[in-house]
Amino acid sequence: MLADLPVAVRSLAEFPGAPPVVEDGWTYRENALKKAWAAAEFTGKPALADDTGLEVDELGGQPGLYAARFAGEGCTFQDNVRKLLRLLEGVPPQRRGARFVCVMALVDPGGREQVVEGELHGQIAEAPAGDSGFGYDPVFYVPDVGKTLAELTPAEKNRMSHRGRALAKARALILAG
């Protein structure tokens, strides 16, 4: 989605020795900004970073910020999905509402920071479906298309996902300079 920008887009992996960033913020915004600032300071270049979470209505917004480690430190995507489905066992579809949230921060070493957000509303399926994507994609059902995120092609997912929506906004910021 950023390939045709008039700037070179590089991964932090191309900058050996980049220090890990502890995601200890209280909000997606705090974590995204923390990661973007760390990358900008390390590379001396503008940086884009995100923080993403899954919020499930029936669980009071959990796993939220802790979506990646919902089943505990060192857990796998499958561990997280199993825990989520176990907690929602017996909950009817109309009470399985959820949303993915992605907050992206764009910062430059000169001190400017900009933040955008993307969301995708759906519901948690009763069982995984599909082989694409990662994380909670196999159980995140999107009623508008009648499929889970894992059943979509990468292009379809990029057009509608929380991350795709946030990235489209970040792209506009980059183009605006």
Secondary structure, 3 states (H helix, E strand, C coil): CCCCCCCCCCCHHHCCCCCCCCCCCCCHHHHHHHHHHHHHHHHCCCEEEEEEEEEEHHHCCCEECCHHHCCCCCCCHHHHHHHHHHHCCCCCHHHCEEEEEEEEEEECCCCCEEEEEEEEEEEECCCCCCCCCCCCHHHEEECCCCEEHHHCCHHHHHHHCHHHHHHHHHHHHHHHC
